Amino acid sequence: MNASVPPQAPHLPALDRRTLLKGGLLGSGLLAAPVAAGSEAGFSHGVASGEPGSGRVLLWTRYVADQPTTLEWQVSESSDFATTVAGGTASAQPDNDWCTKAWAEGLRPGTWYYYRFVAPDGSMSDIGRTKTLPEGPTERFRMAVFSCSNIGFGWFNAYAHAAAADEFDCALHLGDYFYEYERGTYPSAAQTIPGRGIWPAQELVALGDYRERYAAYRRDPDLRRLHQLYPMISVWDDHESANDSWKDGAENHQPDSEGNWGDRKAAAMKAYHEWMPVSDANWAAYEIGDLATLFRLETRLTARAKQFSLAEILSSGGGDAEKTKAALVAFRDGAWLDPAREMIGADQQAWLAEGLKRSKGAGKTWQVLVQQVLMGRIVSSPTIAEALPKDVPDYVRRRVLSGAMAGAEGVPFNMDAWDGYPAARKRVFEAALAADANLISLAGDTHNAWAFDLDLDATPVGVEFGGQSVASPGLENSLPQIPAETLARSTVESNSQLKWMDASQRGYMAVELRQGSATSEYRFLTSVREKGAGLAGTKRITTLAGSKRLT
C-alpha cells in the first residue's frame, strides 16, 4: 500500500435497508444497519478514530446489548482484512453508554489502515479507515477543519463534501459539535429545517440528556461517514456544555432551576469522552514529522475566568454619552487588562510554552494551535451604523451604536473570545515570540470566516485562520439589515490585524501545511438548507514560513 495516498474508502451506500439488502451489505461489516431512536441494538453508531500518533491511533465504536460485552477489534492494511497488523479486545458497558475505545499500537508512521470491531455473535461494525502521523521528512499535511454544527439549521453538507473529496490526512473539529438548547430555541421552530429536529427535546442538563444528543447527531449519515474515513482531532467549545461556559458557570446555566454547575459540567465532559474518539487529556500535542506540531488547547472549562459583559459596562453610563465613554475608558485601562484573568491556566500555559520551544528546537516548521475562539482583535466598525436602513428596529440600531461606541474607545465586542482576556493572550504571544515560533492559530466559534495577522505591540507573532460554521448561521442572521459584503468590508477597514472575512457563508476550511507555506482554502457551500449542496466558491489565503504574515 502507498502510505501517502488514501486507499479506497470503505463503501457506504445510502442509509436505506432495501439498498443494503440488495447489495448484500447487511452484516458484512461495511455498514451496520441504520438505527432509529429508541430501538438501538448491536453496532448502533458506526465507528470513529482519533488521537493519531506516528505509531498508534484511538479506535471507537458503540455496541448496545443487554449486558456488558467484550468486542474484538482488528486493524489491517487491506479492507478484506486478509492480514491483521494489530488487534485486541474492548468492553462495551452501560456505564459508558455502551461506547468503547481501544488504542491500536505498533503501527507504521504515515500509513493508512482499515479497522473494525467484531461482536461475540460474529456481527461486525462498519469498516473504518484511519491514518497514523508521519515521522521524519514530511513535505505536506492536509486537514479538513470544522466547527459549529447546529443540526436544526441545516444539513451537514460540509462533512459530506470533505468525505467525498477524500484528500485529507485527518479532520479537526474546533468545537460546538452540537448545541445544548431545547427544541425550538436555537433554531426556533420556524427556522428549523424539515427533517432536522433535535433529540432530546429538552435542554441538556443531566448526563442522560447529553448522551441522547450525541446519539441523535451521530445518526446523521454525513457525520458518520466523516468519522468513518478520517482520524479526528477534536476539542470542545461551549455548546458541548452550555452557552458561554467558563470554569465555574455559564451564561446558559441557571443554578436555581438547573442545579449545580459542577455536576452539569462533569456530565457534559463525561458524555464527550464517551462519545468522541478522544483521550482523557484536556490538552495534547501531535507531531507531524519534521513539518509541524499541533497543540490541542482547552480554553473553556478548566481555567477560564468569567466573561466580561459589554452590556453592563455600557449601561453603567446611565444613558449619558460622556459617562458611558468614561466607563469604557476606565474598563479598557483597568479591569480588561487584569493579569489574573486566565483563559488556559498556568499549567497549560507552561506546557504550551515548553512545547513551542521544543517544536521549534527540533526544526519543525510550523507550530499550530488547534483551539476554539478567535485570537485576532476585533472592534465594531463605526461605519456599520451608517449602513443601517432608516426603518431598522430600534433595538438593532441601539445594539449597533453601542458596539460602535465601544469600538471607538478600543474596546472589542466579543468578550467570549481571546479579546476578553488580553493578558492571557499576551502570555501565549510572548511564549511564541520567545520560541521564535511560526505560529498558526486555527479557530471556530463565530460561524464566520476570518484571516488575521497576529501581533504583539506591532511585533509580528503569527497568523490566524478562523473557520466558518458547518451549519450555524453567522452575521447574515444577526444583522440581516446590512449587506454581508458591506459588513465585511467595514469590519476589515476598522481592524488592522484583520485582513479578510466572510460574513454570510457556511462550509469548512481545507488547511494545507508545507515546508515553505501554509494555506487555508475556505470552502463555501451553496446551501445548508438543501441536502447534498455543493460548493459555491473558495478563497485561498497563504502565509510563508518565517514571515509571520499572510501573503
C-alpha positions in Angstrom: 0.0 0.0 0.0 1.2 3.5 -0.8 1.2 5.1 2.6 0.9 8.7 1.2 -2.2 8.1 -0.9 -5.6 7.5 0.7 -6.7 3.9 0.0 -10.1 3.2 -1.4 -12.7 4.5 1.0 -15.0 1.8 2.5 -18.2 1.7 0.6 -21.1 3.4 2.3 -24.3 3.5 0.2 -27.4 5.4 1.1 -28.7 4.5 4.5 -31.7 2.6 3.2 -32.4 -1.0 4.2 -33.6 -2.1 0.7 -30.3 -0.8 -0.8 -28.3 -2.6 1.8 -30.2 -5.9 1.3 -29.8 -5.7 -2.5 -26.1 -5.1 -2.2 -25.6 -7.9 0.3 -24.1 -5.5 2.8 -26.1 -6.0 5.9 -23.9 -8.0 8.3 -20.8 -7.7 6.0 -19.1 -5.2 8.3 -19.1 -2.5 5.7 -22.2 -0.8 7.1 -24.2 -1.6 10.1 -28.0 -1.4 9.8 -29.4 2.1 10.4 -30.9 2.5 13.8 -34.0 4.6 14.8 -34.0 6.4 18.1 -35.2 4.2 21.0 -34.6 0.9 19.0 -30.8 0.6 19.3 -29.1 -2.8 19.4 -25.7 -4.0 18.3 -23.4 -1.7 16.5 -25.6 1.4 16.6 -23.5 4.3 15.5 -20.7 3.3 13.2 -17.0 3.7 14.0 -14.6 6.6 14.6 -10.9 7.1 15.2 -8.8 9.9 16.7 -5.8 11.0 18.7 -3.4 9.9 15.8 0.3 9.4 16.6 3.1 8.1 14.5 2.7 4.6 15.8 -0.9 4.5 17.2 -4.4 5.7 16.9 -7.5 5.5 19.1 -10.5 3.5 17.8 -14.1 4.0 18.8 -17.4 2.2 18.4 -20.7 1.7 20.2 -22.3 -1.7 20.8 -25.7 -1.9 22.7 -26.5 -5.2 24.4 -28.4 -6.5 27.4 -25.1 -7.0 29.3 -21.5 -5.8 29.2 -19.9 -7.3 26.0 -16.3 -7.9 25.0 -15.7 -6.9 21.4 -12.7 -7.9 19.3 -11.0 -5.2 17.2 -8.8 -5.7 14.2 -6.6 -3.4 12.1 -5.4 -4.3 8.6 -3.7 -2.6 5.7 -6.4 -4.0 3.4 -10.2 -3.8 3.5 -10.6 -7.6 3.3 -8.6 -8.0 6.5 -6.6 -10.8 4.9 -3.8 -10.0 7.3 -4.2 -8.1 10.6 -1.4 -6.0 11.9 -2.9 -5.1 15.3 -5.8 -6.4 17.4 -7.2 -6.8 20.8 -10.4 -6.6 22.9 -12.5 -3.8 24.2 -15.6 -3.8 26.5 -18.9 -2.1 25.8 -20.6 -1.3 29.1 -23.7 0.6 30.2 -21.5 2.8 32.5 -20.1 4.4 29.3 -23.3 4.4 27.4 -22.1 1.3 25.5 -19.3 3.3 23.9 -15.9 1.7 23.9 -12.4 2.8 22.8 -9.1 1.0 22.2 -5.6 2.1 21.4 -4.2 0.4 18.3 -0.4 0.5 18.7 2.7 -0.8 17.0 1.6 0.8 13.7 3.8 2.2 10.9 4.1 6.0 10.6 2.3 7.9 7.9 0.2 4.8 6.9 -3.4 4.3 6.1 -5.2 1.4 7.8 -8.6 -0.2 8.0 -10.2 -1.3 11.2 -13.4 -2.9 12.5 -15.0 -4.4 15.6 -16.4 -7.9 15.9 -19.1 -8.9 18.4 -19.2 -12.4 20.1 -22.1 -13.4 17.7 -19.9 -12.6 14.7 -21.7 -9.4 13.7 -19.4 -6.6 12.6 -19.2 -2.8 12.8 -18.7 -0.6 9.8 -15.2 -0.8 8.4 -13.3 2.4 9.3 -10.3 3.9 7.7 -7.6 5.8 9.7 -4.1 7.1 9.3 -1.1 7.5 11.5 1.0 10.7 11.6 4.3 10.8 9.7 7.8 10.7 11.1 10.9 12.4 9.7 10.9 14.4 6.4 7.3 15.5 5.6 6.5 17.7 2.7 2.8 18.1 3.1 -0.1 17.5 5.6 -3.7 18.3 4.8 -6.6 18.8 7.4 -10.3 19.4 7.0 -11.3 21.9 9.7 -14.8 22.2 11.0 -16.8 24.0 13.8 -20.3 24.9 14.8 -22.6 22.2 13.5 -26.2 23.0 14.6 -28.3 20.2 13.1 -31.6 22.2 13.2 -30.2 25.0 10.9 -29.3 22.7 8.1 -27.7 19.7 6.5 -24.1 18.7 7.2 -23.0 19.2 3.6 -19.6 20.3 4.7 -18.9 16.9 6.2 -20.3 15.3 3.1 -18.0 17.4 0.8 -14.9 16.7 2.8 -15.6 12.9 2.9 -16.2 12.8 -0.8 -13.1 14.9 -1.5 -11.0 12.1 0.0 -7.9 14.2 0.1 -7.1 14.8 3.8 -4.8 13.2 6.3 -7.1 14.0 9.2 -10.1 16.0 10.3 -10.2 18.7 13.0 -13.3 19.8 14.9 -12.8 23.0 16.8 -16.0 22.8 18.9 -19.7 23.3 19.0 -20.0 19.7 17.7 -23.6 20.1 18.8 -25.8 22.6 20.7 -27.4 22.2 24.1 -30.6 24.2 23.6 -34.1 22.8 24.0 -36.0 22.2 20.8 -37.4 25.4 19.3 -34.9 27.7 20.9 -31.9 27.9 18.5 -33.1 27.4 15.9 -36.7 28.4 16.5 -39.4 26.2 15.3 -39.9 28.4 12.3 -36.2 28.3 11.5 -35.8 24.5 11.8 -35.2 22.7 8.6 -37.8 19.9 8.0 -36.3 16.6 9.0 -33.6 18.2 11.1 -35.3 18.2 14.5 -33.2 17.6 17.6 -33.4 14.9 20.3 -34.0 15.0 23.2 -36.5 17.9 23.2 -35.4 19.5 26.5 -32.2 21.5 27.2 -29.3 19.3 28.1 -28.5 19.3 31.8 -28.2 15.7 33.0 -25.8 13.1 31.8 -28.6 11.2 30.0 -29.5 14.4 28.1 -26.0 14.9 26.7 -25.8 11.2 25.8 -29.0 11.4 23.8 -27.9 14.5 21.9 -24.7 12.7 20.9 -26.7 9.7 19.8 -29.0 11.9 17.7 -26.2 13.7 16.0 -24.2 10.6 15.3 -27.1 9.2 13.4 -26.5 11.8 10.7 -25.1 9.9 7.8 -22.7 12.6 6.7 -21.1 12.9 10.2 -21.0 9.2 10.5 -19.2 9.0 7.1 -16.7 11.6 8.1 -15.8 9.7 11.3 -15.5 6.5 9.3 -13.0 7.9 6.8 -10.6 10.2 8.8 -9.0 10.2 12.2 -10.3 13.3 14.0 -8.6 15.6 16.5 -11.3 17.4 18.4 -11.8 20.0 21.1 -15.0 21.0 22.9 -16.2 24.6 23.0 -19.1 26.0 25.0 -22.1 24.3 23.5 -21.0 20.9 24.4 -21.8 22.0 27.9 -23.7 25.3 27.9 -23.5 28.6 26.0 -20.6 30.9 27.1 -19.4 28.4 29.6 -16.4 29.2 31.9 -14.7 27.4 34.8 -17.5 28.0 37.3 -20.6 28.6 35.3 -22.2 29.5 32.0 -24.5 32.2 30.5 -27.0 29.4 29.8 -26.9 27.8 33.2 -29.3 28.9 35.9 -28.4 27.2 39.3 -31.9 27.8 40.8 -33.6 25.7 38.2 -30.8 23.6 36.7 -28.8 22.6 39.8 -25.1 22.8 40.5 -22.8 23.8 37.6 -20.1 21.4 38.7 -22.5 18.5 38.2 -23.6 19.7 34.8 -20.1 20.3 33.7 -19.0 16.9 34.8 -21.9 15.3 33.0 -21.1 17.2 29.7 -17.4 16.2 30.0 -18.2 12.5 30.6 -20.5 12.3 27.7 -18.0 13.9 25.5 -15.3 11.5 26.5 -17.7 8.6 26.0 -18.9 9.5 22.5 -15.8 11.2 20.9 -12.6 9.4 19.8 -10.6 11.4 22.3 -8.2 10.6 25.1 -8.8 11.8 28.7 -6.1 14.5 28.4 -7.6 18.0 28.3 -4.8 19.2 26.1 -2.3 17.4 23.9 0.3 17.8 21.2 0.6 15.9 17.8 3.9 15.7 15.9 3.6 15.9 12.1 7.1 14.6 11.2 9.6 17.5 10.8 6.8 19.7 9.4 4.7 20.8 12.4 3.4 20.3 15.9 -0.3 20.7 16.5 -1.2 21.9 20.0 -4.8 21.0 21.1 -5.8 23.6 23.7 -8.6 23.7 26.3 -9.9 27.2 26.6 -13.3 26.7 28.1 -13.9 24.6 31.2 -10.7 24.1 33.3 -9.3 27.6 33.9 -11.3 30.3 32.0 -12.4 33.3 34.1 -16.0 34.6 33.7 -16.6 36.7 30.6 -17.0 40.4 31.0 -20.4 41.9 30.0 -20.1 44.7 27.5 -23.8 45.4 28.0 -23.2 46.0 31.7 -20.3 48.4 31.0 -22.3 50.4 28.6 -25.3 50.6 30.8 -23.2 51.9 33.7 -23.2 55.2 31.9 -26.9 55.6 32.6 -27.6 56.7 29.0 -25.3 59.7 29.3 -22.8 59.7 26.4 -19.9 61.2 28.4 -20.4 58.9 31.3 -20.6 55.9 29.1 -17.4 56.9 27.3 -15.7 57.4 30.7 -16.9 53.9 31.8 -15.5 52.3 28.6 -12.1 54.0 29.1 -11.9 53.0 32.7 -12.7 49.4 31.8 -10.2 49.4 28.9 -7.4 50.7 31.1 -8.3 48.7 34.2 -10.3 45.5 34.6 -9.9 44.4 31.0 -6.1 44.2 31.4 -6.2 42.3 34.7 -3.3 39.8 34.5 -5.0 37.4 36.9 -7.7 36.6 34.4 -7.0 33.2 32.8 -8.0 31.6 29.6 -6.0 28.3 29.7 -4.4 28.5 33.1 -0.8 28.4 34.4 -0.3 24.6 33.9 -1.4 24.6 30.3 0.4 27.8 29.6 3.7 26.3 30.9 3.1 23.2 28.9 2.4 25.2 25.7 5.4 27.5 26.2 7.7 24.5 26.6 6.1 22.7 23.7 6.6 25.7 21.4 10.3 25.8 22.3 10.7 22.0 21.8 8.9 22.0 18.5 11.0 24.9 17.1 14.2 23.5 18.6 13.5 20.2 16.8 13.5 22.0 13.5 9.8 21.8 12.9 8.5 24.5 10.5 5.0 25.2 12.0 3.5 25.5 15.5 -0.3 25.2 15.1 -2.8 26.0 17.8 -5.9 23.8 17.5 -8.4 25.8 19.6 -11.8 27.2 19.9 -12.1 31.0 19.8 -10.6 33.9 17.8 -7.2 35.3 18.9 -7.3 38.2 16.5 -8.5 41.5 17.8 -11.8 43.0 16.5 -13.7 46.1 17.4 -17.0 47.2 15.9 -16.8 49.5 12.9 -18.3 52.9 13.4 -19.3 52.9 9.7 -21.7 50.0 10.2 -24.2 52.3 11.9 -24.2 54.5 8.8 -25.2 51.5 6.7 -28.3 50.8 8.6 -31.6 51.5 6.8 -33.9 54.1 8.2 -36.6 51.6 9.1 -34.4 49.3 11.1 -35.9 48.3 14.5 -34.7 50.5 17.4 -33.2 47.5 19.3 -30.9 46.7 16.3 -29.9 50.4 16.0 -29.1 50.6 19.7 -27.0 47.4 19.6 -25.0 48.6 16.6 -24.5 52.1 18.0 -23.4 50.6 21.4 -20.8 48.4 19.6 -19.5 51.4 17.6 -19.2 53.4 20.8 -17.2 50.7 22.4 -15.0 50.3 19.3 -14.3 54.0 19.2 -12.6 53.6 22.6 -10.7 50.5 21.6 -13.0 48.1 23.5 -13.7 44.8 21.5 -17.2 43.5 21.2 -16.7 39.7 21.6 -15.8 39.2 25.3 -16.1 35.4 25.0 -13.1 35.3 22.6 -9.4 35.9 23.4 -10.4 39.6 23.1 -12.0 39.3 26.5 -8.7 38.0 28.0 -5.9 40.2 26.7 -3.4 39.4 29.4 -3.8 35.6 28.8 -3.4 36.2 25.0 -0.3 38.2 25.7 1.2 35.3 27.6 0.6 33.0 24.7 2.1 35.5 22.2 5.1 36.1 24.4 5.7 32.4 24.6 5.5 32.1 20.8 8.0 35.0 20.3 10.4 33.5 22.9 10.4 30.3 20.9 10.6 32.1 17.6 7.6 30.0 16.5 5.9 30.1 13.1 2.6 30.3 14.9 -0.7 29.5 13.2 -4.0 29.7 15.2 -7.0 27.7 14.0 -10.3 28.9 15.5 -14.0 28.4 15.1 -16.9 29.6 17.3 -18.1 32.7 15.4 -19.8 31.0 12.4 -18.0 33.3 10.0 -14.7 33.1 8.1 -11.6 35.3 9.1 -7.9 35.7 8.4 -5.7 37.7 10.7 -2.1 38.9 11.1 -1.4 38.5 14.8 0.9 40.9 16.5 2.0 41.9 20.0 2.6 45.7 20.2 3.3 45.8 16.5 5.7 42.8 16.6 4.5 40.0 14.2 3.6 36.9 16.1 1.8 34.7 13.5 -1.4 34.3 11.6 -4.9 33.0 12.3 -7.4 31.2 10.1 -10.9 31.4 11.6 -13.3 28.9 10.1 -16.9 29.4 9.1 -19.5 27.1 10.5 -20.8 23.8 9.2 -24.4 24.9 9.6 -24.9 27.5 12.3 -25.9 31.0 11.0 -23.5 33.9 11.0 -23.7 37.7 10.9 -26.1 37.5 8.0 -28.6 36.2 10.5 -27.9 38.5 13.4 -27.6 41.7 11.3 -29.7 40.9 8.2 -30.4 44.7 7.7 -26.8 45.2 6.5 -25.5 43.6 3.3 -22.9 41.0 4.2 -20.3 42.5 1.8 -20.7 45.9 3.4 -20.4 44.4 6.9 -17.2 42.5 6.0 -15.6 45.5 4.2 -16.2 47.9 7.0 -15.0 45.4 9.7 -11.8 44.8 7.8 -11.2 48.5 7.3 -11.6 49.2 11.1 -9.3 46.4 12.3 -5.6 46.4 11.5 -5.0 42.7 12.3 -8.0 41.6 10.2 -7.0 41.1 6.5 -10.2 39.3 5.2 -13.5 38.0 6.4 -16.7 36.5 5.0 -19.9 37.3 6.9 -22.5 35.1 5.3 -21.4 31.6 4.1 -21.2 28.1 5.6 -18.6 25.4 4.9 -15.2 24.4 6.2 -11.5 25.0 5.8 -9.1 22.8 3.9 -5.8 23.7 5.6 -2.5 22.5 4.0 0.9 22.7 5.7 4.0 22.6 3.5 7.6 23.2 4.4 7.6 26.6 2.7 4.0 27.7 3.2 0.7 27.2 4.9 -2.7 27.7 3.2 -6.3 27.8 4.2 -8.8 27.2 1.4 -12.1 28.4 2.7 -14.7 26.2 1.1 -18.2 27.8 0.9 -21.4 25.8 0.2 -24.2 26.9 -2.0 -26.7 26.0 0.8 -27.2 24.1 4.1 -31.0 24.1 3.7 -30.8 21.5 0.9 -29.1 18.2 1.4 -26.2 17.5 -0.9 -25.5 21.1 -1.9 -22.1 21.6 -3.5 -19.5 24.4 -3.4 -20.4 27.9 -4.2 -16.8 29.0 -4.3 -13.5 29.1 -2.4 -11.0 31.6 -1.0 -7.3 30.7 -0.6 -5.1 32.6 1.8 -1.4 31.7 2.4 1.4 32.5 4.8 5.1 31.9 4.0 7.3 30.1 6.5 9.2 32.7 8.6 7.1 35.7 7.5 4.5 35.5 10.4 2.2 37.4 8.0 -0.4 36.5 5.4 0.7 37.0 1.8 
